[in-house]
């Protein structure tokens, strides 16, 4: 995932408190996936193929 994704989907925190005060679902999901991964290498391998938020959600739910 990259900054363009977050900017396009309105979750790019360009101001304190998030994008226009919106709730950011991406950050907590990324942190959950990292916590579920046995190592940093495993986390990078898991997240590196993801290009949609739905994939991240599914990975967190299926772990």
N, C-alpha and C positions, 0 to 999 in steps of 0.2 A: 504494500500500500504506500502511496506517496502523498505529498502535499496537494497535488492537483486533485486527487480524489476527495480529500477533506474540504478543499476550497469549493469544489463543484457541489458537494452535498451539504454545504453550509455548516460543517463541523470544524472549520479551521479557526482556531482560537487566536484571532488577531487582536483581541482586547481582553483585559482581565475579566475573569468570570465566564469565559467561553464566547462562542459566536452569538452575539445578540442575546446573551443570557440563556440560550437554548441548552437543553440537556444533551450531553455528548454520550451516545451509546458505544462509540468505538473504543475510547480509552479504557473503560471498565472491562470490555470484552477482551481487549488485548492483554490487559493485566491478568484476567482470569485464565486465558490460554497459557500465559507464561507460568502462572502458578501451577497449572496442571501438567506442565512439561517437566520431565525429569532433569533436564539440563538446558543450558542456553542453546547448545547445538541442536537439540531436539526441537526447541521452540522455533528457531530460525528455519529449520527444515520444514516444520509444519506450516508456518505462516508465509513462507516465501512463495508458495504457489497460489495464494489467495489473491483475488482481484475484485471480489464483491463482499460487501458486509454480510450478506446471507451465508457465505462460506465460513466466515469467522464465527458467526452465530452457531452454525451447525457443528463446527469443530468444538466449540465450548460446550454445547449441549450433549454431544456424544462422547465426551471425555469423562 
